[in-house]
Amino acid sequence: MELVIKSGMRLLGMLCCFVWCLALTQSPALAVEGSRAKAGAEIYAQRCAPCHGEELNNVSGGWSFDLRRLRPDEHDRFVDSVTSGKDNMPSWYGILNGEEIEAIWAYIRATVDK
């Protein structure tokens, strides 16, 4: 019985250590993505909100795309639409750089995927 308890405690200790190590390795990535999303929120407010709505709340009545409808697998579509333009949206090529576009994408994902 004592052996079973010691084995269980050892397993619990190893599990706690594993979870703690996993949290440490994920935190920097989440922090970077969080700061990128924060930067994206600022760029979005300045460059995108006039057409796509404040905080992604599109109230245009359909003339501009509701960015909340973008799925996580549509990153390339998003980048292409921003850089080349599409329908009513002008091209932002030369105005927004790649890092700014990625920041806006991170903001959209962080907001929609909550």
N, C-alpha and C positions, 0 to 999 in steps of 0.2 A: 504494500500500500504506500509506504514511504517513497519507494522508487517511482511509482506512478505520479505522485505529487511533485517530486523533484523534476521528473521529465516534463510534466505539464508546466511547471514554473519556468523551466529552461526554454521551452517552446514559446511561452508567452513573452519572455524576455527577448528572444530572438525576433519575434513578430514585432514587438514595440521598437526594437532597434531598426528593423527593416523599414517600418512606416516612417520613423524619424529621418532616416537617411533618404528615403524617397522624397519626403517633404523638403529636405535641404537641396536636393538636386533639382526639384521643380520650381522652387521659389525664385531663383534668378531669372528663369525663362518667363515666369508669370509676371515678375516685376518689369522686365523689359517690355513685354506685351502690354502691360498696364500703362506704362509711361508712353508707349507708342499710341495706344488708344486715347490717352489724354491729349497728346499732341494732335491726333486726328480730330478730336472733338473741337479743338480751337480752329483748325484749318477748315473743318466742315462748317462751323458757325460763320466764318468769314466768307468762304467761297461757295458753299453748296446750299446752305439754309435758305437763301433767298428764293430758290426754285424748288428745292426738295423738302422744305419745311424745317422749322426749328426742332432740334433733337429728334430728327427723322420722322416727325409728325407731318406727313405730306397732306396738305389740304388744298392742293392745286386743282382738284376736280378732274384730274386725269391728264392734264397736259404735260406734266413731268412724271417721270417714273418714281414709284414708291420704293425707295431703297430697302425698306423692310422686307420686300419680297425676294431680295437676293438670297440665294442659298449658299452655304459654305463652299460648294463645289463650283461656283460661278465667278471665282476670282479673276480668271482670264477675261471673261466677258466684261467684268467691271473695269479692269485696267484698259481694255480695248476701247470701251465706251468713253472713258475719261480722256484718253490720249487722242482718240480719233474723232470723237463726237458721235452722236447718234440721234436721229429724229430732231427734236427741238433742242437737244443739248449740243453746245458748241464744243470744239476740241479745246482741251486744256494743255495741249502739247506746247512745251516751252514756257508754260506758266507754272504748272505744278511739276516738281521733279519726282523721280521714282520713290524716294523716301516719303515724300508728302502723300503720294497716292497710296502707298502701303499703310501710312498712318490713318488715312481716312478709312481704308478697308478694315483696319484693326478696330477703329471706333464703331463702324457699322456692325462688325461681328460681335464686339463686346456688348453693344446695345441690344441687338436682335437675339443673340444666343443666351441671354440671361436665364 
